[in-house]
Amino acid sequence: MKTDRRTFLKSAGILSGAAISLPTLADEVNLAPKFNMTGYAAPKIGTVKVAIIGLGMRGPGAVDRLSYIEGVDIVALCDKQKDRAEKAQGILDKKNMPKAKIYSGENGWKTMLKDEELDLVYICTPWEYHAEMSIEAMKAGAHAASEVPIAMTVKDCWEVVKVSESTKKHCMMLENCCYDFFEMLTLNMTRQGLFGELIHAEGAYIHDLLDLNFNKNGYADMWRLKENATKNGNLYPTHGLGPIAQCLNVNRGDVMTHMVSMASDDFMMGKKAKELAATDSFFQEFAGENYRGNMNTSVIKTNKGKTMMIQHDVTSPRPYSRLHALSGTKGFAQKYPKEGIAFGHSFVSEDELKDLYDKYTPELVKFIGEQAKKVGGHGGMDFMMDWRLIDCLRNGLPLDQDVYDAASWSVIFPLSLESVKKNSKTVRIPDFTKGAWKSNKPHDMSLDGGGTTEIKKKV
C-alpha cells in the first residue's frame, strides 16, 4: 500500500513544524515505574514460541537463523504482503519444520498478537513501526526483539522503557554489531584492563547505499528514501555506537549526558533524484526534496568525562566502514580498514594480534563462534546474537542489551535532528535508567548459567 506523501511528511513532523520536545528531569522521574530492567532475569522458557514480523529484506534471514536453534518454535510469520510471509514459510518447509501461521495485511500483526500465545516477537519492519510493535508485543505478554533503531522519537524511547519496566518483559534492540568478532574481543580486553581507562571512542556507519535507496525494488514503498528526504541528522547511529557504548559502560557505571551533531550539505541525493526524474516520472515527487547532509558527525560526552564520535554516511562512494576505535590510557584498538591493536606508537604484529585473539576471545565466541560463521548473517554476528538471545531466554538470564541500551542508543537519532536543525546546538541526552547507571553492573561476558542451547543441525 503506497504511503500518502503528505501523510508521511505530517507524521514526520515536517509539515506541522513540530519540534522535538525533550523531557525535563522532573518528567524523567515520572515517566516510568521504578523497576530496573538491567540485570533482570525473566522466568525460564523451555521452548521459545517466536513470531517474526516483516519478511522483506531482513526477516527471511532471521527465519533461517532461528530455525537452527534448539528450543525455538516459529509459530507465526507476518508481513503486510502475504506472498512474502508465504515465501518465508518455504524456508521452514525445506527443513521439515512445522508450519507457522501466516498473518498479513496492514493490521495483521495486531491480529497475530491477539490470537497467538507468544514468548518472543522478532521485528524486522521499517523503522517507523519498531516502537509501536515492540510496545504492543510486550503488552501482549511477549518479549520484544527489534531491528535498529528501537524508536525514532524521544517520546517513543521513553514509552518503550516504561512498558518494558511495567510488564517486566525484555525489549532488546537487535544491534548485531555488538556481536562481531573484533568488537567482542576488544570488549573483553577492555574488561580486563588492557587499554587502561578509556578516554575516547569512535564508531560509524559508512555504507554506499545511494543506488539501493533509489531502487524501486529495494526498500518497500521507498521508505528509506523518504526517511532520508525528511530528516537531517544521524539516521542510523546504533551500529557504531552500540559496541563502544558497551566498552564505556554506558548505563552501567557511566551515562551519556549531552551531544552536538553537525551535517554536511547534500551533494548527491538531490542530484540523483533530479537525474532520475528527468526520465522517470516516478521520481518526480522526490526531485524537490531537501535531502539530509551526506555526512553527519555527532560528538557525545559522558558523565565521567569520556567522549564518543559517531558518523553516518550512506551516500558517498567510499569503502564500507563501521569504524570501531577505542583510545585508552594504556592502549588503542581500531577496526576498518583493518583490525589493529596498539600499546604505543605502532600496531602490534599479525602474530601478536593472533595471540591476543587466542587469549582474550570471550567465552561466548569460543562456544558458538565457528558455528555462527557457518550459519552466517553478516559473517556470523547475526547468528551469534540470535543464539545468545534464545539461550538467555531459555535459561532465565539477563540479556546483553536491555531496554535502556535500546533507548539511549536510538535516541541519538532524534537528538541529532534537533542539534543539526539548530546549527549544531548542544542537546541533553535523557538518562533512561533514571540514575540506576550508578549501581548497574558492567556487561557480563561470561556464559554462567547458559551455554546449554544446541544447534539443531550442524552446518
C-alpha positions as CSV (number, residue, x, y, z in Angstrom):
1,M,0.0,0.0,0.0
2,K,1.6,3.3,-1.1
3,T,2.2,5.8,1.6
4,D,0.5,9.2,1.0
5,R,3.2,11.7,0.7
6,R,1.6,14.5,2.8
7,T,0.6,12.0,5.5
8,F,4.2,10.8,5.7
9,L,5.6,14.3,6.0
10,K,3.0,15.3,8.5
11,S,3.7,12.2,10.7
12,A,7.4,13.0,10.5
13,G,6.7,16.5,11.9
14,I,7.9,18.2,8.7
15,L,4.7,19.9,7.6
16,S,3.4,20.6,11.1
17,G,6.6,22.3,12.1
18,A,6.7,20.3,15.3
19,A,10.0,20.3,17.1
20,I,11.3,17.5,19.3
21,S,10.3,18.1,22.9
22,L,13.0,16.9,25.3
23,P,11.7,15.7,28.7
24,T,12.9,17.7,31.8
25,L,14.5,15.9,34.7
26,A,11.2,16.0,36.5
27,D,9.5,14.4,33.5
28,E,12.0,11.6,33.6
29,V,11.3,10.8,37.2
30,N,7.6,10.4,36.4
31,L,7.7,8.7,33.0
32,A,8.3,5.1,34.1
33,P,7.8,2.8,37.1
34,K,10.8,2.3,39.3
35,F,11.8,-1.2,38.2
36,N,15.3,-1.7,36.9
37,M,15.5,-4.0,33.9
38,T,19.3,-4.0,33.9
39,G,20.3,-7.4,35.2
40,Y,16.7,-8.6,35.2
41,A,16.3,-12.4,34.6
42,A,12.9,-13.3,33.3
43,P,11.4,-16.7,34.1
44,K,13.0,-19.6,32.1
45,I,11.3,-20.6,28.8
46,G,11.8,-24.2,27.8
47,T,10.7,-23.7,24.2
48,V,10.5,-20.2,22.9
49,K,7.5,-19.6,20.7
50,V,8.5,-16.9,18.2
51,A,6.7,-14.7,15.8
52,I,8.5,-12.8,13.1
53,I,7.1,-9.5,11.7
54,G,8.5,-8.1,8.5
55,L,9.6,-10.5,5.8
56,G,11.1,-8.2,3.2
57,M,14.9,-7.7,3.5
58,R,15.9,-8.8,7.0
59,G,13.1,-11.1,8.1
60,P,13.8,-14.1,5.9
61,G,17.4,-14.2,7.3
62,A,16.0,-14.3,10.8
63,V,13.7,-17.1,10.0
64,D,16.6,-19.1,8.6
65,R,18.9,-18.4,11.5
66,L,16.4,-19.1,14.2
67,S,15.5,-22.4,12.6
68,Y,18.9,-23.8,13.5
69,I,18.5,-23.1,17.3
70,E,17.2,-25.7,19.7
71,G,14.2,-24.7,21.7
72,V,12.8,-22.3,19.1
73,D,9.3,-22.8,17.7
74,I,8.5,-20.4,14.9
75,V,4.7,-20.3,15.3
76,A,3.8,-17.2,13.2
77,L,5.0,-15.3,10.2
78,C,3.6,-11.8,9.4
79,D,4.1,-9.3,6.6
80,K,1.8,-6.7,5.0
81,Q,2.3,-8.6,1.8
82,K,1.0,-12.2,2.2
83,D,3.3,-13.6,-0.5
84,R,6.4,-12.6,1.5
85,A,5.1,-14.4,4.5
86,E,4.4,-17.5,2.4
87,K,7.8,-17.3,0.8
88,A,9.4,-17.3,4.3
89,Q,7.3,-20.3,5.2
90,G,9.2,-22.1,2.4
91,I,12.3,-21.8,4.5
92,L,10.7,-23.8,7.2
93,D,9.2,-26.3,4.7
94,K,12.7,-27.1,3.3
95,K,13.8,-28.0,6.8
96,N,10.7,-30.1,7.5
97,M,9.7,-27.9,10.3
98,P,6.1,-27.3,11.5
99,K,4.1,-24.8,9.5
100,A,3.8,-21.3,11.0
101,K,0.5,-19.5,10.9
102,I,0.5,-16.7,8.2
103,Y,-0.7,-13.2,9.0
104,S,-0.8,-10.4,6.5
105,G,-2.4,-7.0,5.8
106,E,-1.9,-3.6,7.3
107,N,-3.0,-4.8,10.8
108,G,-2.2,-8.5,10.5
109,W,0.4,-8.1,13.2
110,K,-2.2,-6.8,15.7
111,T,-4.4,-9.8,14.9
112,M,-1.4,-12.0,15.5
113,L,-0.7,-10.6,18.9
114,K,-4.3,-11.0,19.9
115,D,-4.6,-14.6,18.6
116,E,-1.2,-16.2,19.4
117,E,0.4,-17.0,22.7
118,L,4.0,-15.8,22.1
119,D,7.2,-15.7,24.1
120,L,9.2,-13.6,21.6
121,V,8.2,-11.2,18.9
122,Y,11.0,-10.6,16.4
123,I,10.6,-7.4,14.5
124,C,12.2,-6.7,11.1
125,T,9.9,-4.0,9.7
126,P,10.7,-0.4,8.6
127,W,11.9,1.9,11.3
128,E,8.7,3.8,11.9
129,Y,6.9,0.6,13.2
130,H,9.6,-0.6,15.7
131,A,8.4,1.3,18.8
132,E,4.7,0.5,18.4
133,M,5.2,-3.1,17.6
134,S,7.7,-3.6,20.5
135,I,5.3,-1.9,22.9
136,E,2.3,-3.9,21.8
137,A,4.2,-7.1,21.9
138,M,5.2,-6.6,25.5
139,K,1.7,-5.6,26.4
140,A,0.5,-8.8,24.8
141,G,2.8,-10.8,27.2
142,A,5.8,-11.4,24.9
143,H,9.4,-10.3,25.0
144,A,10.3,-8.0,22.1
145,A,13.4,-8.0,19.9
146,S,13.5,-5.3,17.2
147,E,15.8,-4.3,14.4
148,V,17.5,-1.0,14.9
149,P,16.5,1.7,15.9
150,I,14.1,0.8,18.7
151,A,12.3,4.2,18.2
152,M,12.6,7.4,16.2
153,T,11.4,9.9,18.8
154,V,12.4,10.8,22.3
155,K,8.8,10.2,23.4
156,D,8.7,6.7,22.0
157,C,12.1,5.9,23.5
158,W,10.6,6.7,26.9
159,E,7.4,4.8,26.2
160,V,9.4,1.6,25.3
161,V,11.3,1.9,28.6
162,K,8.1,2.5,30.5
163,V,6.3,-0.5,29.1
164,S,9.3,-2.8,29.5
165,E,9.6,-1.9,33.2
166,S,5.8,-2.2,33.8
167,T,5.4,-5.5,32.1
168,K,8.8,-6.9,33.1
169,K,9.3,-8.0,29.5
170,H,12.6,-7.7,27.8
171,C,12.9,-5.3,25.0
172,M,16.1,-5.9,23.1
173,M,17.3,-3.9,20.1
174,L,18.9,-6.3,17.7
175,E,22.2,-4.5,17.5
176,N,24.2,-7.2,15.8
177,C,27.4,-5.3,15.6
178,C,27.9,-5.8,19.3
179,Y,28.4,-9.5,18.4
180,D,31.1,-9.1,15.7
181,F,34.3,-10.8,16.5
182,F,36.7,-7.8,16.9
183,E,34.1,-5.9,18.8
184,M,33.7,-8.8,21.2
185,L,37.5,-9.2,21.5
186,T,38.0,-5.5,22.4
187,L,35.1,-5.5,24.8
188,N,36.7,-8.3,26.7
189,M,40.1,-6.7,26.6
190,T,38.6,-3.5,27.9
191,R,37.0,-5.5,30.8
192,Q,40.5,-7.0,31.5
193,G,42.1,-3.5,31.7
194,L,44.3,-3.9,28.6
195,F,43.6,-0.4,27.4
196,G,43.7,1.2,30.8
197,E,40.9,3.7,31.3
198,L,39.1,4.5,28.1
199,I,39.1,8.2,27.2
200,H,37.6,8.4,23.8
201,A,35.9,6.1,21.4
202,E,34.6,6.3,17.8
203,G,32.0,4.4,15.8
204,A,30.4,4.9,12.4
205,Y,28.1,3.5,9.7
206,I,29.6,4.4,6.3
207,H,28.0,2.4,3.6
208,D,27.3,3.5,0.0
209,L,23.5,2.8,-0.3
210,L,22.8,5.6,-2.8
211,D,21.6,3.3,-5.6
212,L,19.7,1.0,-3.2
213,N,17.8,3.9,-1.7
214,F,16.7,4.9,-5.2
215,N,15.9,1.4,-6.3
216,K,12.2,0.8,-6.9
217,N,12.7,-2.9,-5.9
218,G,14.7,-2.1,-2.8
219,Y,13.0,-0.8,0.4
220,A,9.2,-1.3,0.3
221,D,7.4,1.8,-0.8
222,M,10.7,3.6,-0.9
223,W,10.5,4.0,2.8
224,R,14.2,4.5,3.5
225,L,14.5,7.2,0.7
226,K,11.6,9.0,2.4
227,E,13.4,9.0,5.7
228,N,16.5,10.5,4.1
229,A,14.3,13.1,2.4
230,T,12.6,14.3,5.6
231,K,15.2,14.0,8.4
232,N,18.6,15.6,8.6
233,G,20.9,14.0,11.2
234,N,22.4,10.7,12.1
235,L,19.6,8.4,11.0
236,Y,21.5,5.2,11.8
237,P,23.7,5.7,14.9
238,T,23.5,2.4,16.7
239,H,25.8,0.2,14.6
240,G,28.7,2.5,15.5
241,L,27.5,3.5,19.0
242,G,26.4,0.2,20.5
243,P,29.8,-1.6,20.7
244,I,31.7,1.4,22.0
245,A,28.9,2.2,24.5
246,Q,29.3,-1.2,26.0
247,C,33.1,-0.7,26.3
248,L,32.5,2.6,28.0
249,N,30.0,1.1,30.4
250,V,27.2,3.4,29.3
251,N,24.2,2.8,31.6
252,R,26.4,0.5,33.7
253,G,28.7,2.8,35.6
254,D,28.5,5.9,33.3
255,V,25.9,7.6,31.3
256,M,25.7,9.8,28.2
257,T,24.9,13.4,29.1
258,H,24.9,15.7,26.1
259,M,25.8,15.8,22.4
260,V,26.3,18.0,19.4
261,S,25.6,17.0,15.8
262,M,26.8,18.6,12.5
263,A,25.8,17.6,9.0
264,S,27.4,18.5,5.7
265,D,25.1,19.7,2.9
266,D,23.7,17.2,0.4
267,F,25.8,17.0,-2.6
268,M,24.4,13.7,-4.0
269,M,20.9,12.6,-3.2
270,G,19.1,15.7,-4.6
271,K,21.1,15.5,-7.7
272,K,20.4,11.8,-8.1
273,A,16.6,12.4,-7.7
274,K,16.6,15.1,-10.3
275,E,18.6,12.9,-12.8
276,L,16.1,10.0,-12.4
277,A,13.1,12.3,-12.5
278,A,14.2,13.6,-15.9
279,T,13.5,10.2,-17.5
280,D,11.1,8.6,-15.0
281,S,8.0,10.4,-13.6
282,F,8.0,8.0,-10.6
283,F,10.9,10.0,-9.1
284,Q,9.3,13.5,-9.7
285,E,7.9,13.6,-6.1
286,F,11.4,13.1,-4.8
287,A,13.2,15.6,-7.0
288,G,12.3,18.7,-5.0
289,E,13.3,17.4,-1.5
290,N,15.9,18.9,0.7
291,Y,17.8,15.8,1.5
292,R,19.8,15.2,4.6
293,G,23.5,16.0,4.6
294,N,25.6,13.3,3.2
295,M,28.0,13.1,6.2
296,N,26.8,13.5,9.8
297,T,29.2,13.7,12.7
298,S,27.9,13.6,16.2
299,V,30.0,14.1,19.3
300,I,28.8,12.8,22.7
301,K,30.1,13.3,26.2
302,T,29.5,11.1,29.3
303,N,29.1,11.9,33.0
304,K,32.6,10.7,33.6
305,G,34.2,13.0,31.0
306,K,34.6,10.4,28.2
307,T,33.9,11.4,24.6
308,M,32.5,9.5,21.6
309,M,32.4,10.4,17.9
310,I,29.7,8.8,15.7
311,Q,29.5,9.2,12.0
312,H,26.8,8.4,9.4
313,D,27.2,8.5,5.6
314,V,25.2,6.2,3.3
315,T,25.6,8.1,0.0
316,S,29.3,8.7,-0.7
317,P,31.3,6.4,-3.0
318,R,33.8,5.2,-0.4
319,P,34.7,1.8,1.1
320,Y,32.4,0.3,3.7
321,S,33.3,1.2,7.3
322,R,31.9,0.6,10.7
323,L,34.7,2.4,12.4
324,H,35.3,0.9,15.9
325,A,38.0,2.8,17.8
326,L,38.9,2.7,21.5
327,S,41.5,5.1,22.9
328,G,42.6,4.4,26.5
329,T,45.4,5.4,28.9
330,K,47.3,2.2,28.1
331,G,46.3,1.2,24.6
332,F,44.3,1.7,21.4
333,A,42.2,-0.5,19.1
334,Q,40.7,0.2,15.8
335,K,38.8,-1.7,13.1
336,Y,38.3,-0.6,9.5
337,P,40.0,-0.5,7.2
338,K,41.7,-3.3,9.1
339,E,41.9,-4.6,12.6
340,G,44.6,-3.3,14.8
341,I,45.7,-3.0,18.4
342,A,48.4,-0.8,19.7
343,F,50.1,-0.2,23.1
344,G,52.3,2.6,21.8
345,H,53.2,4.3,18.5
346,S,52.7,1.2,16.4
347,F,50.2,-1.5,15.9
348,V,51.1,-5.0,17.1
349,S,52.2,-7.6,14.5
350,E,49.8,-10.0,13.0
351,D,51.2,-12.8,15.1
352,E,50.8,-10.7,18.3
353,L,47.2,-9.9,17.2
354,K,46.5,-13.6,16.8
355,D,47.9,-14.2,20.3
356,L,45.5,-11.5,21.7
357,Y,42.6,-13.3,20.0
358,D,43.7,-16.6,21.5
359,K,44.0,-15.1,24.9
360,Y,41.1,-12.7,25.1
361,T,38.3,-14.1,22.8
362,P,35.2,-14.2,25.0
363,E,33.7,-17.5,26.2
364,L,30.6,-16.8,24.0
365,V,32.6,-16.6,20.8
366,K,34.7,-19.6,21.7
367,F,31.5,-21.6,22.3
368,I,29.4,-20.7,19.3
369,G,31.6,-18.5,17.0
370,E,32.6,-21.2,14.5
371,Q,29.0,-22.4,14.1
372,A,27.9,-18.8,13.7
373,K,30.3,-18.3,10.8
374,K,28.8,-21.3,9.1
375,V,25.2,-20.3,9.6
376,G,26.0,-16.8,8.6
377,G,24.4,-13.4,8.8
378,H,27.0,-10.7,8.3
379,G,29.8,-13.1,8.8
380,G,28.2,-14.8,11.8
381,M,27.5,-12.0,14.2
382,D,23.7,-12.1,13.4
383,F,23.5,-15.8,14.4
384,M,25.7,-15.3,17.5
385,M,23.2,-12.5,18.6
386,D,20.2,-14.7,17.9
387,W,21.6,-17.7,19.6
388,R,22.6,-15.7,22.7
389,L,19.2,-14.1,22.9
390,I,17.4,-17.5,22.8
391,D,19.9,-19.1,25.2
392,C,19.3,-16.3,27.7
393,L,15.5,-16.6,27.4
394,R,15.7,-20.4,27.9
395,N,18.0,-20.2,30.9
396,G,16.4,-17.2,32.6
397,L,19.5,-15.0,32.2
398,P,19.7,-11.2,31.8
399,L,20.1,-10.0,28.2
400,D,23.3,-8.5,27.0
401,Q,21.4,-5.5,25.7
402,D,18.5,-4.2,27.7
403,V,15.7,-1.6,27.1
404,Y,17.9,1.2,28.4
405,D,20.6,0.4,25.8
406,A,17.9,0.3,23.1
407,A,16.5,3.7,24.1
408,S,19.8,5.5,24.8
409,W,21.5,4.3,21.6
410,S,18.4,5.0,19.5
411,V,17.7,8.5,20.9
412,I,20.8,9.8,19.2
413,F,18.7,9.7,16.0
414,P,16.1,12.3,17.0
415,L,18.5,14.3,19.1
416,S,20.9,14.6,16.2
417,L,18.0,16.1,14.1
418,E,17.4,18.7,16.9
419,S,21.1,19.6,17.1
420,V,21.5,19.9,13.3
421,K,18.3,21.9,13.0
422,K,19.7,24.5,15.5
423,N,23.2,24.8,13.9
424,S,24.8,22.1,16.0
425,K,23.4,23.3,19.3
426,T,24.2,21.1,22.3
427,V,21.3,18.9,23.4
428,R,20.9,16.9,26.6
429,I,20.6,13.1,26.4
430,P,18.0,11.7,28.7
431,D,19.0,9.2,31.4
432,F,16.6,6.4,30.7
433,T,17.9,4.5,33.7
434,K,16.9,7.4,36.0
435,G,20.1,7.2,38.0
436,A,20.4,3.4,38.1
437,W,23.5,3.6,35.9
438,K,25.4,4.5,39.1
439,S,25.0,1.0,40.5
440,N,24.3,-1.1,37.4
441,K,27.0,-3.7,36.8
442,P,29.1,-3.7,33.6
443,H,28.1,-6.0,30.8
444,D,28.7,-9.7,31.7
445,M,30.9,-11.5,29.2
446,S,30.5,-15.0,30.8
447,L,28.2,-17.9,29.9
448,D,27.4,-18.6,33.6
449,G,24.1,-20.4,33.8
450,G,23.9,-20.5,30.0
451,G,25.5,-22.2,27.0
452,T,23.1,-25.0,27.1
453,T,21.2,-24.4,23.8
454,E,22.3,-26.7,21.0
455,I,22.3,-26.2,17.2
456,K,19.6,-28.4,15.7
457,K,21.6,-29.2,12.6
458,K,25.3,-29.0,12.3
459,V,26.3,-26.8,9.3
